[in-house]
Amino acid sequence: MAQAGGHLPKSSSQERTDLVAYWSVPLLDGVHTVEFEHGTTSGKRVLRVDGKEILRREWMFKLVGEETFFLGKQQEKCVLMVDPLPHFAFSYSLYVGGKSLERFSEKQSQSIRSWAVVSEGKRYRIVFEKQLLDIHVNGQVVEAENGFVAGGTEMRFELGSSKAVIRASSTDKKQGVIHELFVDEKLIEEDTFIR
């Protein structure tokens, strides 16, 4: 495995002839892509995160097993499993934070809300953690001014020179609390990738 903080050089898509699996992983600092190449005749394994090669193994005799790596600013532990199937075939699965990617993504969609914003030519990913009441902007926790308003609460923070606010309001019991982001009083559509 590549040492912590070290990345192998980026490789071109022409070299990815043995690509067998591709995943998108939603984290607090963004959506990360994981690609896995498995050369079943050569024994090669190549693992890429966001297009950067982080692991390369040549001439492996054991074609099944697992690869452990860490993802994102919060260094979420990931395990890529290579399991045998009948007739010299393989299955590939990704576990994030000890859960299958599907289960992890489901849990993320219940506990966070996220928005993608372009303000003054800069891109921002805003993530609100519902249980901790933390606001992350591009992976960094930001300070917010909290207050009560008619029908709910507001968390105000700055986005460059723009004013941003996350408004929480109650609805019926079935829907629960709704969180909406406004930047300079304009409603921002929620990022539905992880929902």
Backbone bond lengths (Angstrom), bond angles and torsions (degrees), N, CA, C in turn:
res aa  C-N    CA-C-N  psi(-1)  N-CA   C-N-CA  omega(-1)  CA-C   N-CA-C  phi
1 M - - - 1.447 - - 1.513 108.95 -
2 A 1.329 117.58 146.90 1.456 121.03 177.88 1.513 109.67 -65.69
3 Q 1.313 116.94 146.49 1.452 120.91 179.94 1.515 109.49 -68.46
4 A 1.358 115.25 155.78 1.453 120.78 -178.77 1.519 110.00 -56.51
5 G 1.295 116.55 133.09 1.455 122.21 178.49 1.507 113.76 82.44
6 G 1.322 118.86 -14.13 1.465 120.85 -179.07 1.502 111.32 -95.18
7 H 1.302 115.75 137.51 1.463 120.71 177.29 1.514 108.49 -124.33
8 L 1.293 116.43 143.03 1.444 121.25 173.45 1.520 107.72 -80.27
9 P 1.307 118.63 163.15 1.467 119.80 -176.34 1.518 112.71 -62.95
10 K 1.343 114.71 154.71 1.462 121.05 176.07 1.518 109.10 -67.66
11 S 1.307 117.52 140.65 1.462 119.64 179.50 1.515 109.48 -116.37
12 S 1.298 116.13 154.26 1.458 120.21 -177.30 1.524 110.45 -78.30
13 S 1.323 115.19 160.31 1.457 119.85 -178.63 1.528 111.67 -67.22
14 Q 1.345 118.17 -19.21 1.463 119.85 178.62 1.529 111.05 -69.16
15 E 1.335 116.94 -24.16 1.459 120.40 -179.88 1.523 112.34 -83.03
16 R 1.312 118.45 -4.35 1.457 122.20 -174.28 1.521 111.46 -93.87
17 T 1.304 116.78 54.54 1.458 120.81 -175.68 1.521 112.86 -76.75
18 D 1.338 117.42 -21.44 1.466 120.80 -177.50 1.525 112.49 -107.21
19 L 1.339 118.75 26.10 1.457 122.06 -179.55 1.526 109.61 -65.53
20 V 1.341 115.54 120.68 1.461 120.19 -176.52 1.524 113.37 -119.11
21 A 1.346 117.38 -16.50 1.461 119.21 -178.42 1.522 110.10 -150.30
22 Y 1.343 115.09 146.90 1.457 122.50 -179.69 1.525 107.20 -146.29
23 W 1.336 116.66 129.79 1.455 121.09 179.59 1.519 109.98 -132.75
24 S 1.332 116.78 151.32 1.460 123.55 170.29 1.519 106.86 -113.51
25 V 1.348 116.09 125.91 1.469 121.42 -174.67 1.527 109.25 -117.46
26 P 1.347 118.05 114.93 1.466 120.58 179.02 1.533 110.67 -82.39
27 L 1.338 116.29 120.83 1.464 122.15 176.43 1.521 108.91 -125.87
28 L 1.307 116.86 174.76 1.461 121.28 -178.43 1.522 112.42 -61.99
29 D 1.332 117.71 -29.89 1.464 119.70 -177.65 1.528 113.09 -96.33
30 G 1.314 117.55 7.74 1.456 120.88 177.40 1.510 112.28 137.55
31 V 1.320 115.05 -179.55 1.462 121.35 177.96 1.524 107.11 -97.46
32 H 1.320 116.25 121.97 1.462 121.85 -177.37 1.523 109.93 -105.02
33 T 1.335 116.43 144.25 1.458 120.91 176.56 1.518 109.44 -102.73
34 V 1.317 115.46 140.25 1.463 122.84 177.94 1.523 106.81 -124.96
35 E 1.338 116.02 125.50 1.463 121.76 178.43 1.521 107.96 -120.80
36 F 1.325 115.20 143.02 1.461 119.82 -179.94 1.517 109.97 -132.94
37 E 1.320 115.16 126.70 1.467 122.32 173.75 1.512 107.70 -105.84
38 H 1.316 115.99 138.23 1.455 121.38 -179.79 1.530 107.83 -138.15
39 G 1.306 115.74 104.85 1.461 120.44 177.22 1.517 108.94 -87.23
40 T 1.311 116.52 99.93 1.465 119.54 -175.34 1.521 112.67 -71.75
41 T 1.301 118.01 -23.17 1.467 118.95 176.02 1.524 111.49 -90.13
42 S 1.331 117.21 -32.90 1.465 120.37 -179.34 1.522 113.04 -92.07
43 G 1.332 117.64 -16.40 1.456 121.02 -176.98 1.514 112.91 77.36
44 K 1.321 117.41 13.45 1.459 122.11 -177.94 1.527 111.00 -79.57
45 R 1.354 115.70 142.24 1.463 122.61 170.57 1.519 107.75 -130.61
46 V 1.336 115.68 130.06 1.457 121.01 175.98 1.526 107.20 -132.52
47 L 1.331 115.52 129.85 1.459 122.20 179.85 1.522 108.46 -120.51
48 R 1.350 116.05 127.10 1.458 121.51 178.82 1.523 109.70 -121.96
49 V 1.330 115.04 140.23 1.458 121.89 174.17 1.521 106.72 -121.97
50 D 1.319 116.34 123.19 1.470 122.41 -178.58 1.523 111.35 52.28
51 G 1.328 116.97 38.82 1.461 122.57 176.59 1.519 114.85 83.69
52 K 1.337 117.62 -6.65 1.469 120.59 -179.53 1.518 109.87 -101.73
53 E 1.305 115.08 130.71 1.457 121.00 179.67 1.532 109.57 -72.12
54 I 1.343 116.44 122.92 1.465 119.77 179.43 1.526 112.01 -112.78
55 L 1.332 116.96 -11.73 1.458 120.28 -179.73 1.524 109.48 -152.31
56 R 1.317 115.89 137.33 1.464 121.29 174.35 1.523 106.97 -144.17
57 R 1.309 115.51 126.35 1.468 121.94 175.20 1.526 107.42 -128.39
58 E 1.312 115.79 127.54 1.467 121.13 179.48 1.530 109.03 -106.97
59 W 1.287 117.45 149.99 1.461 125.18 172.18 1.523 113.53 52.42
60 M 1.328 115.42 52.42 1.471 119.62 175.41 1.520 108.61 -85.87
61 F 1.306 116.27 132.12 1.467 119.95 178.73 1.519 111.02 -84.92
62 K 1.333 116.82 -31.34 1.464 120.88 177.43 1.523 107.47 -89.16
63 L 1.330 117.78 111.65 1.458 121.99 -174.05 1.520 113.56 -87.65
64 V 1.346 118.49 -13.12 1.461 121.74 178.84 1.525 108.73 -108.91
65 G 1.318 116.09 169.17 1.463 120.89 179.36 1.519 110.57 131.72
66 E 1.320 115.66 -160.20 1.459 119.59 -175.86 1.517 111.70 -133.59
67 E 1.314 114.39 157.45 1.465 123.20 174.52 1.518 106.63 -127.51
68 T 1.327 117.40 129.12 1.458 122.51 179.48 1.519 109.05 -107.38
69 F 1.319 115.97 136.45 1.465 121.55 177.68 1.520 108.43 -152.39
70 F 1.327 116.24 171.22 1.461 121.64 -177.07 1.515 109.12 -121.44
71 L 1.337 115.50 144.24 1.456 121.29 -169.65 1.522 111.15 -129.12
72 G 1.328 115.92 137.55 1.453 122.10 172.74 1.517 114.06 78.82
73 K 1.318 114.01 175.18 1.465 120.59 -179.08 1.524 111.78 -63.55
74 Q 1.334 116.65 -31.80 1.465 118.81 -179.47 1.532 112.32 -86.31
75 Q 1.346 116.28 4.95 1.467 122.24 176.45 1.536 111.86 52.30
76 E 1.321 115.43 54.62 1.464 121.92 177.76 1.525 108.98 -68.88
77 K 1.334 116.63 128.13 1.466 121.09 -178.16 1.527 110.14 -73.24
78 C 1.334 115.56 129.41 1.464 122.44 179.04 1.521 109.22 -123.86
79 V 1.314 115.79 143.70 1.458 121.64 175.97 1.517 107.90 -129.15
80 L 1.334 115.65 121.72 1.454 122.30 176.82 1.529 106.63 -97.46
81 M 1.323 116.64 122.64 1.465 121.57 -177.78 1.527 110.27 -105.86
82 V 1.322 115.71 132.19 1.465 122.58 173.83 1.525 105.54 -114.21
83 D 1.323 116.38 113.72 1.462 122.09 -177.41 1.522 110.48 -118.19
84 P 1.335 116.57 147.95 1.466 119.36 -179.73 1.526 112.07 -78.14
85 L 1.305 115.22 148.06 1.461 123.61 171.56 1.533 106.66 -123.97
86 P 1.322 119.06 164.94 1.463 120.35 177.87 1.533 112.08 -60.68
87 H 1.294 116.01 156.50 1.460 124.70 175.10 1.529 112.69 63.42
88 F 1.324 116.80 43.67 1.456 124.27 176.26 1.533 112.32 53.48
89 A 1.335 114.55 46.34 1.467 121.18 175.97 1.530 108.01 -118.63
90 F 1.330 116.11 167.56 1.458 120.67 -175.60 1.513 110.39 -137.75
91 S 1.331 115.41 151.05 1.465 120.58 171.46 1.518 107.54 -113.86
92 Y 1.338 115.75 148.34 1.455 121.97 -176.26 1.522 107.82 -126.66
93 S 1.328 117.02 127.88 1.451 120.64 179.06 1.525 109.84 -137.88
94 L 1.322 114.94 151.79 1.455 121.16 -177.80 1.521 109.10 -120.69
95 Y 1.327 115.37 131.18 1.456 122.50 176.49 1.518 108.25 -114.36
96 V 1.329 116.24 132.81 1.462 122.14 -178.30 1.526 107.43 -124.15
97 G 1.322 116.45 125.08 1.461 119.95 -179.65 1.515 112.87 59.60
98 G 1.332 117.20 32.00 1.462 121.72 179.05 1.519 114.94 81.89
99 K 1.333 118.20 3.29 1.460 121.77 -179.23 1.530 109.20 -122.28
100 S 1.317 116.27 155.06 1.462 119.06 173.62 1.528 107.67 -59.78
101 L 1.331 117.35 152.28 1.465 120.36 -178.69 1.521 110.79 -55.98
102 E 1.326 117.63 -40.03 1.462 121.34 179.61 1.529 110.59 -60.95
103 R 1.331 116.55 -47.12 1.477 121.23 -179.64 1.533 110.41 -66.99
104 F 1.333 117.52 -41.36 1.459 122.10 178.56 1.531 110.43 -60.61
105 S 1.345 117.01 -46.70 1.466 121.73 179.90 1.522 111.06 -63.42
106 E 1.335 116.23 -38.46 1.463 121.13 178.27 1.529 110.08 -62.60
107 K 1.333 116.29 -45.08 1.468 121.07 179.20 1.524 110.69 -64.72
108 Q 1.342 117.36 -39.90 1.461 121.37 177.54 1.530 110.35 -60.47
109 S 1.340 116.46 -42.72 1.464 119.57 -176.88 1.519 111.76 -66.65
110 Q 1.338 117.81 -23.68 1.461 121.31 178.01 1.524 111.85 -84.17
111 S 1.328 117.81 -29.13 1.459 120.13 -171.67 1.527 114.74 -104.74
112 I 1.336 118.15 -12.13 1.471 119.00 179.81 1.525 111.02 -133.14
113 R 1.306 114.14 159.08 1.460 122.84 170.23 1.520 105.92 -124.31
114 S 1.328 117.07 144.06 1.462 118.73 -178.06 1.524 110.77 -140.32
115 W 1.338 113.87 151.88 1.449 122.00 179.88 1.517 109.47 -139.98
116 A 1.316 117.73 145.31 1.461 123.09 172.89 1.529 106.37 -108.37
117 V 1.338 115.90 125.97 1.457 121.14 -173.78 1.528 109.27 -130.25
118 V 1.316 116.07 138.66 1.465 121.29 168.15 1.519 105.84 -114.91
119 S 1.338 115.81 118.75 1.455 121.47 -179.46 1.520 108.36 -132.89
120 E 1.320 116.19 125.60 1.470 122.59 -179.25 1.525 111.28 54.42
121 G 1.326 116.92 37.65 1.459 121.90 177.09 1.518 114.82 80.42
122 K 1.322 118.55 -0.30 1.471 121.52 178.77 1.521 109.93 -106.55
123 R 1.335 115.04 143.12 1.468 120.73 178.50 1.526 110.01 -92.22
124 Y 1.327 115.59 137.31 1.454 121.73 177.70 1.525 109.06 -132.08
125 R 1.308 115.48 141.53 1.466 121.27 169.19 1.517 105.59 -114.98
126 I 1.324 116.22 117.63 1.457 121.84 -178.67 1.522 107.42 -108.07
127 V 1.321 115.16 126.60 1.462 121.23 179.18 1.519 108.14 -125.53
128 F 1.323 115.95 130.34 1.466 122.35 177.83 1.520 108.70 -111.07
129 E 1.335 116.35 120.22 1.467 121.74 175.56 1.522 108.03 -88.45
130 K 1.321 116.91 113.46 1.458 121.66 -173.42 1.526 113.27 -65.81
131 Q 1.341 118.29 -37.93 1.463 119.44 -176.41 1.519 112.51 -76.77
132 L 1.335 117.62 -40.27 1.462 121.34 -178.81 1.530 112.53 -88.88
133 L 1.342 116.80 -14.36 1.460 123.88 -176.00 1.526 111.63 60.05
134 D 1.339 116.20 33.04 1.461 122.16 177.00 1.521 109.52 -93.75
135 I 1.334 115.52 143.83 1.457 122.09 174.42 1.517 107.05 -112.94
136 H 1.336 116.11 125.16 1.462 122.70 178.00 1.527 108.25 -109.33
137 V 1.323 116.11 130.27 1.462 121.43 173.75 1.520 106.55 -117.20
138 N 1.327 115.74 115.16 1.470 122.43 -176.76 1.531 111.14 51.68
139 G 1.323 116.39 40.80 1.463 121.87 174.93 1.512 115.18 88.13
140 Q 1.333 118.93 -5.64 1.467 121.98 -179.57 1.525 109.66 -108.63
141 V 1.350 116.39 134.63 1.460 120.39 176.42 1.525 108.55 -70.46
142 V 1.330 116.39 133.59 1.461 121.22 178.59 1.522 109.90 -115.26
143 E 1.319 114.72 152.16 1.465 121.05 176.29 1.520 108.89 -76.41
144 A 1.326 115.45 141.52 1.458 120.51 178.58 1.522 108.97 -132.76
145 E 1.318 114.78 149.36 1.461 121.55 175.54 1.520 106.65 -95.46
146 N 1.335 116.61 118.90 1.457 121.57 -176.00 1.520 110.36 -99.14
147 G 1.326 115.65 143.34 1.455 119.91 178.12 1.512 111.88 -158.31
148 F 1.346 114.70 158.26 1.453 121.02 177.07 1.521 109.33 -92.95
149 V 1.329 115.48 139.93 1.458 122.29 176.34 1.526 107.46 -133.93
150 A 1.315 116.14 168.10 1.462 119.94 178.50 1.526 109.70 -56.68
151 G 1.310 117.40 121.67 1.462 122.17 176.51 1.516 115.61 85.95
152 G 1.357 118.77 5.08 1.460 118.50 178.98 1.518 113.91 164.88
153 T 1.335 115.18 -147.46 1.463 121.18 -178.92 1.524 109.58 -132.67
154 E 1.334 114.90 163.63 1.460 121.02 175.92 1.516 109.42 -132.87
155 M 1.323 115.80 144.20 1.462 123.14 173.32 1.524 106.08 -122.52
156 R 1.341 116.06 110.57 1.465 121.60 -175.65 1.520 110.15 -100.98
157 F 1.353 115.81 137.32 1.461 121.44 177.91 1.517 108.47 -153.51
158 E 1.324 115.71 169.43 1.459 120.09 -178.21 1.519 110.85 -103.16
159 L 1.317 114.14 146.24 1.459 123.12 178.06 1.519 105.66 -127.47
160 G 1.337 116.38 86.55 1.461 119.91 -169.98 1.514 107.50 67.54
161 S 1.330 117.30 -124.67 1.467 119.83 176.56 1.533 111.34 -97.64
162 S 1.314 117.34 3.55 1.464 121.81 178.07 1.525 110.23 -87.98
163 K 1.324 114.81 152.31 1.466 121.75 176.38 1.523 108.19 -97.55
164 A 1.333 115.17 128.96 1.467 120.27 -179.85 1.522 108.94 -122.52
165 V 1.323 115.52 149.16 1.461 120.58 178.25 1.528 108.69 -147.51
166 I 1.320 115.21 135.96 1.473 120.96 171.35 1.512 105.90 -104.13
167 R 1.325 115.73 119.84 1.462 121.56 -179.81 1.523 108.96 -104.21
168 A 1.326 114.66 129.76 1.464 121.51 177.08 1.521 107.97 -110.51
169 S 1.324 115.82 126.73 1.464 119.98 178.85 1.519 109.11 -136.73
170 S 1.329 114.35 147.75 1.469 120.20 -179.64 1.511 109.90 -87.23
171 T 1.331 114.34 146.02 1.458 120.78 174.10 1.521 106.71 -124.59
172 D 1.297 117.06 -152.60 1.463 119.25 177.58 1.530 110.28 -69.17
173 K 1.331 116.40 168.23 1.470 121.18 -177.14 1.516 112.71 -60.88
174 K 1.324 117.51 -31.11 1.457 121.02 -177.24 1.528 111.71 -67.85
175 Q 1.337 116.93 -41.29 1.451 121.19 -177.10 1.526 112.18 -89.07
176 G 1.326 118.51 -29.74 1.458 121.62 179.20 1.516 112.37 76.93
177 V 1.352 115.96 -143.89 1.461 122.40 -178.05 1.529 109.49 -89.87
178 I 1.327 115.64 135.11 1.464 121.47 177.95 1.519 107.76 -106.74
179 H 1.353 115.94 133.62 1.461 121.94 176.62 1.522 108.34 -111.67
180 E 1.342 115.85 126.23 1.452 121.09 179.47 1.522 109.30 -125.95
181 L 1.327 116.32 142.76 1.458 121.91 177.77 1.522 109.28 -105.52
182 F 1.334 114.71 133.22 1.453 121.95 174.57 1.521 107.47 -122.79
183 V 1.324 117.06 132.24 1.464 122.44 174.10 1.521 106.02 -118.39
184 D 1.323 115.70 120.59 1.471 122.05 -174.33 1.528 110.15 50.05
185 E 1.337 114.92 45.68 1.476 125.26 177.88 1.530 114.05 65.74
186 K 1.330 118.25 10.86 1.472 121.20 177.55 1.537 108.05 -101.87
187 L 1.342 116.81 127.68 1.453 122.18 179.13 1.524 110.06 -66.80
188 I 1.330 116.30 130.44 1.465 122.43 179.25 1.525 108.41 -103.26
189 E 1.316 115.96 131.93 1.474 122.22 178.24 1.534 109.63 -65.81
190 E 1.316 116.65 134.92 1.459 120.45 179.97 1.537 110.37 -69.92
191 D 1.328 115.52 142.39 1.463 122.20 176.31 1.520 107.02 -72.86
192 T 1.323 116.54 116.77 1.477 119.81 -174.43 1.514 112.73 -96.81
193 F 1.348 118.44 9.06 1.459 119.72 -177.41 1.525 112.54 -56.81
194 I 1.339 117.38 -43.91 1.462 119.16 -173.81 1.521 112.19 -95.35
195 R 1.312 118.86 6.49 1.453 119.48 -176.19 1.499 112.28 -96.84
